[in-house]
Amino acid sequence: MKRAGLLVLLFAAVPVLAQTNQTTYCCRYPLRVFYESETVNLTPLFQWWKQHASQQPGAGEAEANRPLPGWKRVTGMKAQELEYAWVVNAEVFTSPTIRTNEWIILKDPPAAEEQAYYNLKPLPAQYQQQITNDARAYQAHLKAAQNAETRAQADARSWGWKTRWRANDYNQLAAEERAAAGAARNDERQTQQALDRTQKQLNAIPSVKGRYLVDCFALEIGRNSQGLPIFDLGEIMSTNSL
């Protein structure tokens, strides 16, 4: 990104994102890898963070006992992409109740999780429409089967052999319609299961008003030439992949 473009971002107002002390999202992916070999385990920090999340502002966290002080919670919206990094309009938390608002550079950003969110986002509406279509198809096939059965019963009582013979055709049609109704109901159930799985996956990814939200712990590693803080998420290990 050109320097002028970044300066525009810096002079823009930094809105405060509505946040709580919930730890659902930030305390994920404890194992991070740097330089392809150095592994950092954030579990002690996650435990400390959760223990102090219920404190009120001004309660005075035991900062001296805080593990991994270089790691901070960063949460906010991606504003722009750089090579191997994002510019994030962020809230930076040094504890659950102490935060600042600033633009940051986030290296090794959670691009895979962001892509997963936007891949999943349109699916619930599609699944819901399919469920509606299946329900309508089920009712239509069921009604057709019932009508065919009624006709078959009426024809079977007829004195004319041709009419009685036609009852077999209606019975076969009724069976076909009931099979189609069963297939529609089965598809509806499978689609509902897919919807539930997708919604669960979406609920596990932070977002605000349909936009992916960065919410993670990252290591502060310095500042760039324009004074922006630089954070590094680190590489998520495969067992905790995004």
PyMOL commands that set and color helices and strands:
alter all, ss='L'
color gray80, all
select helices_A, chain A and resi 3-11+43-52+63-65+111-120+123-156+161-203+238-240
alter helices_A, ss='H'
color red, helices_A
select strands_A, chain A and resi 31-34+38-41+71-82+85-95+98-107+207-208+211-212+214-223+229-232+235-236
alter strands_A, ss='S'
color yellow, strands_A
deselect
rebuild
show_as cartoon
